Amino acid sequence: MTVLEGALLLNKTAGTSSAINGTLTIGNYTTAARVEYGSANAHADQMGVQTGIVNHGSTFDLAGKSDTVGAITMTGGLITTGIGTLTLGGTLTYNIGSAAVINGNLSLGNANRTFAINDGQATNDLTINAVITGGGAGGAITKSNVAGTLVLNAANNYGGGTTLQGGVLALGDKAALGSGTLTFN
């Protein structure tokens, strides 16, 4: 599903299949769009572990709900969860574009997640203000061997460690790396 302009309100109730089947693309490089989780009666599981693409100027807003997605690709734009949590089920990729931001709560889903951050137009390519949790003892981050800048600004709670293979990893909090070790590879 592709939302090029305007807003899409996801309002699926509990007990029904996912609202999104296949990849969800929000905006493109020239137009901005918004996808937002709906009313208080809307069930949290709207995505059904699908891939999400958030493009320049666009917003993916969980509006306080929690959900699990597959891989996420951003070329800019904003992902925000409010009090909800977005659980990653795959790689988080930033492709060349404007600055991208993730706010709220982000879970690694008890796995080692690769963050592939390419070098875009902004000084800080992807800024994660969200609190990152491991989702279990195995939650870890590998910043892959690409030249972009990843900024972790929150006091995070994942324990599986962080591996820096390339590029820049900037820390905005003394607990930004959670409780695991930092490995340079």
C-alpha positions in Angstrom: 0.0 0.0 0.0 1.3 3.4 -0.9 0.1 6.7 0.7 1.4 9.6 -1.4 -0.5 12.5 0.0 -2.9 13.3 2.8 -3.5 11.0 5.7 -4.5 7.4 6.2 -6.1 6.5 9.5 -5.7 2.9 10.6 -8.7 1.9 12.7 -8.8 -1.9 12.6 -10.5 -3.5 15.6 -9.3 -6.5 17.6 -9.9 -10.0 16.1 -9.6 -8.9 12.5 -6.6 -9.4 10.2 -4.0 -6.7 9.7 -5.0 -3.5 8.1 -1.8 -3.5 6.0 -1.0 -6.4 3.8 2.4 -6.0 2.1 4.8 -3.1 2.2 3.5 0.3 3.5 5.1 3.2 1.7 4.4 6.7 3.2 5.1 9.6 0.9 7.8 9.8 -1.8 10.7 12.2 -2.4 8.4 15.1 -3.5 5.2 14.7 -1.5 4.5 14.1 2.2 1.9 11.9 3.7 0.8 10.7 7.2 -0.3 7.3 8.4 -1.7 7.3 11.9 -3.2 4.7 14.2 -6.9 5.4 14.9 -9.3 5.9 17.8 -9.1 4.5 21.3 -11.0 1.4 20.0 -8.5 0.7 17.3 -6.4 -2.4 18.0 -2.7 -2.1 18.3 -1.7 -4.7 15.6 -2.3 -2.8 12.4 0.8 -3.7 10.4 1.1 -7.5 10.8 4.9 -7.6 10.6 5.1 -5.9 7.3 7.8 -3.7 5.8 7.5 0.1 6.3 9.0 2.8 4.2 8.8 6.4 5.5 10.0 9.0 3.0 11.1 12.6 3.3 8.6 14.8 5.1 6.2 12.0 5.9 5.0 10.7 9.3 4.2 7.2 10.7 2.4 7.8 14.0 1.4 4.9 16.3 -0.6 7.4 18.4 0.2 5.5 21.7 -0.4 2.0 20.3 2.1 -0.8 20.0 2.9 -2.8 16.9 5.5 -5.0 15.3 6.8 -4.3 11.8 9.3 -6.1 9.6 12.2 -4.0 8.1 11.9 -0.2 8.1 13.5 2.1 5.5 13.6 5.8 6.0 14.7 8.6 3.6 13.8 11.3 6.1 10.5 11.8 7.9 9.3 10.9 11.4 8.2 7.8 13.2 6.6 8.4 16.6 4.9 6.1 19.0 3.7 8.2 21.9 3.4 5.8 24.9 3.2 2.8 22.6 6.2 0.7 21.3 7.3 -0.1 17.8 9.0 -3.5 17.7 11.5 -4.1 14.9 11.3 -7.4 13.1 14.1 -6.7 10.6 16.8 -4.2 9.6 16.4 -0.4 10.1 17.8 1.3 7.0 18.3 5.0 6.3 18.8 5.8 2.6 20.1 9.0 1.3 17.6 11.8 2.0 16.8 14.4 4.6 17.2 13.9 8.3 15.0 11.1 9.8 13.8 10.9 13.4 12.3 8.2 15.6 10.5 9.3 18.8 8.8 7.3 21.6 9.7 3.7 22.3 11.5 1.2 20.0 12.0 -2.5 20.8 14.7 -4.7 19.2 12.4 -7.7 19.5 14.9 -9.8 21.4 17.3 -9.9 18.4 20.5 -8.3 17.1 19.1 -5.7 14.7 21.2 -4.1 12.0 21.0 -0.4 11.6 22.2 0.5 8.0 22.6 4.2 8.1 23.8 5.7 4.8 25.3 9.2 4.5 22.6 11.6 3.5 22.3 15.4 3.2 21.9 16.0 7.0 24.7 16.1 9.5 22.8 13.6 11.6 21.1 11.1 9.2 19.0 9.2 11.7 18.3 10.5 15.2 16.6 8.1 17.6 15.1 10.0 20.5 13.0 6.9 21.4 13.9 4.7 24.3 15.3 1.5 22.9 14.6 -1.7 24.7 15.9 -5.2 23.9 12.6 -7.0 24.1 14.5 -9.7 26.0 18.1 -10.6 26.8 19.1 -10.8 23.2 18.4 -7.3 22.1 21.5 -5.7 20.4 22.4 -3.2 17.7 24.9 -3.5 14.9 25.6 -0.2 13.1 26.6 -1.6 9.7 29.7 -0.6 7.7 28.1 2.4 5.9 29.2 6.0 6.3 26.1 7.6 7.8 25.6 9.2 11.2 23.3 7.5 13.8 22.4 9.5 16.9 21.1 7.7 20.0 19.7 10.3 22.4 17.8 8.4 25.1 18.8 6.4 28.2 18.3 3.0 26.6 17.5 -0.4 28.1 18.8 -3.0 25.8 21.5 -5.4 27.1 22.9 -7.3 24.2 25.5 -4.7 23.3 26.3 -2.4 20.3 28.7 -3.1 17.5 30.0 -0.3 15.4 31.2 -1.5 12.0 31.5 1.9 10.3 30.2 5.4 10.0 29.5 7.6 13.0 27.6 6.7 16.2 26.8 9.7 18.3 25.5 9.4 21.9 23.3 12.0 23.5 23.0 10.3 26.9 25.5 8.5 29.1 23.2 5.4 29.0 22.5 5.5 25.2 24.2 2.2 24.7 22.1 0.4 27.3 23.8 -2.1 29.6 25.8 -4.1 27.0 29.3 -3.6 25.7 30.5 -1.4 22.8 32.4 -3.4 20.2 34.4 -1.8 17.2 34.5 -4.2 14.3 
